[in-house]
Amino acid sequence: MHKQICGESNRVDQVTVTDWLKETLPRILHGFAPRDFFNADETGLFYRLTPDKTMAFKGEQCHGGKQSKERITVMLCANMDGTEKLKPLLIGKFKKLRCFKNVTYLPVSYRANRKAWMVSDLCTEWVRRLDKKFTRQKRKVLLFVDNCAAHPKVPHLNSITLQFLPPNTTSQLQPMDQGVIMNMKVHYRRKLLQSLLNAYDAREAPQPINVLQAINMVHTAWGAVKQDCFANYFRKAGFEPVQAPQPQVQDQDEAQNPAHAQDQDPAQDQDRPDNIWERLALHMHLPNTFQEYATADKDLQVTDEPSDEEISAEITAERAGDGPDDDEEEAAAEAEEAQKEQLTVRQCINMMTQVQHFLCTRANMTDEVYHNAAGIMDYLSEEQLGTSIQRRITDFFQ
């Protein structure tokens, strides 16, 4: 059994949907505030997909083959009022990658298995970790997930009440499926398009991104989803509205026209996906619309319950040190990255000094952007101070 992504709307039992919206859901939500009900859902992502490859990948489910090496699974979770966008869970195919060398922090939770899918053990681990977090906060929350084999019942939870949506109804009843996931993907692909355009503008050949770069882009894209979007999408899925002024985000238009699922600030027009799209058309063959590109991986399979034989084979391989660590294609793509020398703290401080000066010369600079840069400089300065103190202590004992 695996999670169905496409064609579900035609099979939705409207009687089940009506009963859920009128009877079941209001009863479940009774006594909980919007900040305390969450929805989690997975999506497949062709993390390296460039526009000129859209037609080759569109509609692919990735049960195996070359395309399966180009995908990851991302699970997103947030509450209704948008005040808590939890750290994404990213599932890749390989545990050890060259791009992870010397990396001690990731802005996502990263796991790996041979198919880069969500499976029941991984879901259980994630739910239990989240339950501990809410227990420390002394909170009681509802967590809504879709009904599939990879989302098992998790016993003995202290703070989370796990609620399963009716089978084959997520296209109508799951908030993340109403536009949140698409919103994140639009921001992700916008960043990828920007990196392509930057390479072309510098007259360089674009290089395929690695998993670490994809992780950073997922983090940035998830952070770019506006807080008030969540209330809209939860409401669209039948959840009670947040008791606050109505958000001004046109969520339905965004879902239908993902190229505009972001700020419409005229000062940033040149960075909108459709404008970047037009500029990229000068360098490569593109599909007809940005929307085709943005939705190319909507049919990806993201969950599965492996057979006993598959579980046994995976455990045996890992014990033998033969688990999903790396592959030749990923290694080749990261060969140049691996050759780069690791920067020192002092080098980073010098670079940030130049960055701050550059920011001061920009006419459209904002307080928020400059404040973020200053925060990075503060962090680096503290790191440099700590390094200097440690060096003096070491010298003292020599």
Number of C-alpha atoms within 10 A of each C-alpha: 10 15 21 16 19 14 11 13 14 9 9 17 13 12 9 13 20 12 11 18 17 11 10 12 16 14 11 13 16 8 9 12 15 22 16 20 21 26 20 19 20 25 25 24 24 21 25 20 23 16 25 13 15 19 14 11 17 16 15 16 18 20 12 9 8 9 15 18 21 20 25 25 26 25 20 21 21 25 25 28 24 19 15 14 18 18 17 21 22 26 27 23 24 20 16 14 18 20 18 15 10 8 9 6 8 13 15 17 15 14 17 21 18 17 24 23 27 30 21 20 12 17 18 17 12 13 18 18 12 15 21 15 13 16 16 9 10 11 13 15 23 21 18 21 23 22 17 21 17 23 23 16 14 15 10 9 14 15 20 24 17 19 17 15 18 18 15 23 19 24 18 17 23 24 30 26 22 23 25 26 22 23 26 24 25 27 27 24 25 23 19 22 21 18 15 21 19 13 14 15 12 9 9 11 10 13 13 16 17 20 23 16 15 20 22 15 21 25 18 16 19 22 15 16 23 17 19 18 23 27 25 27 23 29 17 19 19 20 21 17 15 19 9 8 6 11 14 9 18 11 23 15 12 19 20 13 15 25 22 17 28 18 13 10 10 9 8 10 13 12 16 20 24 18 12 18 20 13 14 19 13 10 12 11 11 20 15 9 13 22 17 16 22 23 17 22 24 19 19 26 24 29 24 18 19 15 9 9 8 12 12 11 13 17 13 13 13 12 10 9 10 12 20 19 16 15 13 8 11 19 16 12 16 19 13 10 14 15 8 8 7 10 8 9 16 13 12 16 18 11 13 17 14 12 15 15 11 10 15 13 9 9 7 9 11 11 8 9 11 15 12 11 17 16 12 15 20 13 13 18 16 13 14 17 13 12 13 12 12 12 11 11 11 10 9 8 6 5
